[in-house]
Amino acid sequence: MTRPENWAQNHHFIAGAIYRPVSTDALRHLVARAPHIHAIGSRHSFNGVADSPGVLVDLADMPADIVVDAAGRTVTAGAAVSYGALAAHLEALGWALHNMASLPQISLVGAVATGTHGSGDRLGTLSSAVAALEMVTAGGDLVTVRRGDRGFDGMVVGLGAFGIVTRVTLDIEPSYRMRQDAYEGLSWQAVLEDFDAVMGAGTSVSLFTMWGGPVVDRARVKTRLGADVAPAAFAGGTAGAYPPDLASADHLRFSTPFGVAGPWSERLVHMRMEFHQTRHLQSEYLVPRSAATAAMVLLRNLGGRIDPQLRITEIRSMAADRLWLSPAFGADTVGLHFSWEAFDVPAVLGLCAEIEDLLRPLGGRPHWGKVVFGEAAELAALYPRMADFRALAMQFDPAGKFRNAFLDRHVFG
Ligand SMILES: Cc1cc2nc3c(=O)[nH]c(=O)nc-3n(C[C@H](O)[C@H](O)[C@H](O)COP(=O)(O)OP(=O)(O)OC[C@H]3O[C@@H](n4cnc5c(N)ncnc54)[C@H](O)[C@@H]3O)c2cc1C
């Protein structure tokens, strides 16, 4: 029997079945009866975080039912709705999210459950915008937890360990317009010496680079109209003729537009909804901002070994938050992301393990949705509230109904 796979085809789900309930009542019934069950989103994680030794539940057939609360400045939507669909809906109504990831196809709950982020010195992770979660708990009960409730900060980046989330409420704000500009050939020296100025050059700055060359190859700078202005040039880089991370004309067609103002929903993501990237592997390490330049110096030293396996690295920033397993818990944070070509998988995985070990002493947290090696004890040292997370998850799920091999290895130990 062919096992279902994740997007990158590097994880084959061991779960015996995938159920697609169409109503909350059907889901409650399913959860109450299953000895082991776990929720799956759009399967974009590069590991088994969404797997189960029992069965899986996919909420894609549940209604999205997007409801805006204008007075409360929130939107509530079905957990499986894609960020792209949610953003388009909000923009049509004159509302906006504070940030988005590079890819619009990921599900709302899958993204927030793993601490997914975009870039922006003043912008928190996507998870930081969560105001409430409605979920089915282990006994089949439907509960809602809200920001400020006891344990809420532990449950947002929840890795599926607390229950099956059915609806998510996010903070929203009035719609705004943005533009994005491309730059190329930034000086590594300038980036390392004045990293704050580089990352502060716009509302959302992403650097794209290989590690061994003399320059940071390219940058995307996204500026919010009325708040920031795109610089003419920065860090020795000049305005680029081409969008930064796009290798081919085909990719170019599917990028969100450059050099012209437009709605936030078509600028914060890098890719358009209809674009599906070619398969590859990803790993990412989230380091405290104070350690970012030291981390980049270490990686530059490995450039000769990293670059032959690398498609591109993306460097992004995010504001600190209070969510226990968030990559940005407690400190402004920099994401050092690697899109790996998957030609030589053992070599790529060896490099991922080596980089994770190298950056751990600097506080480098591996992204929960990407390639992860750290054992629970090692990761607990990076997350001051890990013990609280475990205790809360066991309170919600004493029999381990939502546990899986990923959680056992990397969280519970
Ligand atoms: C091409 C590509 C680009 C990416 N870009 C970015 C990026 O820009 N920034 C970034 O930070 N990450 C990025 N990622 C990683 C991605 O955002 C995360 O892996 C995210 O978790 C994917 O969401 P998903 O819907 O596919 O969730 P899945 O991978 O299916 O699941 C992830 C987690 O969510 C949980 N979950 C799903 N549904 C529910 C539910 N109903 N209730 C409770 N828990 C649930 C699962 O149990 C699991 O723990 C990218 C990945 C790919 C493949």
PDBQT file of the ligand as one rigid body, heavy atoms in Angstrom, charges set to zero:
ROOT
HETATM    1  C1  LIG A 501       7.206  25.713   0.153  1.00  0.00    +0.000 C 
HETATM    2  C2  LIG A 501       7.098  26.008   1.646  1.00  0.00    +0.000 A 
HETATM    3  C3  LIG A 501       7.249  27.306   2.089  1.00  0.00    +0.000 A 
HETATM    4  C4  LIG A 501       7.193  27.584   3.462  1.00  0.00    +0.000 A 
HETATM    5  N1  LIG A 501       7.334  28.882   3.870  1.00  0.00    +0.000 NA
HETATM    6  C5  LIG A 501       7.367  29.160   5.198  1.00  0.00    +0.000 A 
HETATM    7  C6  LIG A 501       7.566  30.493   5.652  1.00  0.00    +0.000 A 
HETATM    8  O1  LIG A 501       7.619  31.440   4.859  1.00  0.00    +0.000 OA
HETATM    9  N2  LIG A 501       7.664  30.692   7.000  1.00  0.00    +0.000 N 
HETATM   10  C7  LIG A 501       7.598  29.679   7.892  1.00  0.00    +0.000 A 
HETATM   11  O2  LIG A 501       7.735  29.933   9.100  1.00  0.00    +0.000 OA
HETATM   12  N3  LIG A 501       7.352  28.412   7.495  1.00  0.00    +0.000 NA
HETATM   13  C8  LIG A 501       7.236  28.144   6.171  1.00  0.00    +0.000 A 
HETATM   14  N4  LIG A 501       6.994  26.852   5.768  1.00  0.00    +0.000 N 
HETATM   15  C9  LIG A 501       6.695  25.837   6.781  1.00  0.00    +0.000 C 
HETATM   16  C10 LIG A 501       5.187  25.761   7.025  1.00  0.00    +0.000 C 
HETATM   17  O3  LIG A 501       4.637  27.025   7.281  1.00  0.00    +0.000 OA
HETATM   18  C11 LIG A 501       4.861  24.878   8.241  1.00  0.00    +0.000 C 
HETATM   19  O4  LIG A 501       5.368  23.597   8.009  1.00  0.00    +0.000 OA
HETATM   20  C12 LIG A 501       3.355  24.790   8.510  1.00  0.00    +0.000 C 
HETATM   21  O5  LIG A 501       3.158  24.002   9.654  1.00  0.00    +0.000 OA
HETATM   22  C13 LIG A 501       2.614  24.181   7.357  1.00  0.00    +0.000 C 
HETATM   23  O6  LIG A 501       1.238  24.233   7.612  1.00  0.00    +0.000 OA
HETATM   24  P1  LIG A 501       0.299  23.022   7.141  1.00  0.00    +0.000 P 
HETATM   25  O7  LIG A 501      -1.081  23.542   7.038  1.00  0.00    +0.000 OA
HETATM   26  O8  LIG A 501       0.859  22.365   5.940  1.00  0.00    +0.000 OA
HETATM   27  O9  LIG A 501       0.373  22.069   8.403  1.00  0.00    +0.000 OA
HETATM   28  P2  LIG A 501       0.825  20.534   8.544  1.00  0.00    +0.000 P 
HETATM   29  O10 LIG A 501       2.222  20.417   8.102  1.00  0.00    +0.000 OA
HETATM   30  O11 LIG A 501      -0.168  19.659   7.890  1.00  0.00    +0.000 OA
HETATM   31  O12 LIG A 501       0.727  20.378  10.133  1.00  0.00    +0.000 OA
HETATM   32  C14 LIG A 501       1.559  21.137  10.961  1.00  0.00    +0.000 C 
HETATM   33  C15 LIG A 501       1.098  21.064  12.409  1.00  0.00    +0.000 C 
HETATM   34  O13 LIG A 501      -0.192  21.663  12.513  1.00  0.00    +0.000 OA
HETATM   35  C16 LIG A 501      -1.022  20.773  13.272  1.00  0.00    +0.000 C 
HETATM   36  N5  LIG A 501      -2.416  20.910  12.834  1.00  0.00    +0.000 N 
HETATM   37  C17 LIG A 501      -2.885  20.920  11.580  1.00  0.00    +0.000 A 
HETATM   38  N6  LIG A 501      -4.226  21.019  11.603  1.00  0.00    +0.000 NA
HETATM   39  C18 LIG A 501      -4.593  21.071  12.904  1.00  0.00    +0.000 A 
HETATM   40  C19 LIG A 501      -5.837  21.161  13.593  1.00  0.00    +0.000 A 
HETATM   41  N7  LIG A 501      -7.016  21.245  12.936  1.00  0.00    +0.000 N 
HETATM   42  N8  LIG A 501      -5.828  21.157  14.940  1.00  0.00    +0.000 NA
HETATM   43  C20 LIG A 501      -4.673  21.082  15.636  1.00  0.00    +0.000 A 
HETATM   44  N9  LIG A 501      -3.470  21.003  15.039  1.00  0.00    +0.000 NA
HETATM   45  C21 LIG A 501      -3.434  20.994  13.695  1.00  0.00    +0.000 A 
HETATM   46  C22 LIG A 501      -0.509  19.399  12.924  1.00  0.00    +0.000 C 
HETATM   47  O14 LIG A 501      -0.925  18.469  13.890  1.00  0.00    +0.000 OA
HETATM   48  C23 LIG A 501       0.971  19.648  12.964  1.00  0.00    +0.000 C 
HETATM   49  O15 LIG A 501       1.410  19.599  14.293  1.00  0.00    +0.000 OA
HETATM   50  C24 LIG A 501       6.983  26.539   4.404  1.00  0.00    +0.000 A 
HETATM   51  C25 LIG A 501       6.799  25.228   3.948  1.00  0.00    +0.000 A 
HETATM   52  C26 LIG A 501       6.834  24.963   2.573  1.00  0.00    +0.000 A 
HETATM   53  C27 LIG A 501       6.622  23.561   2.088  1.00  0.00    +0.000 C 
ENDROOT
TORSDOF 0
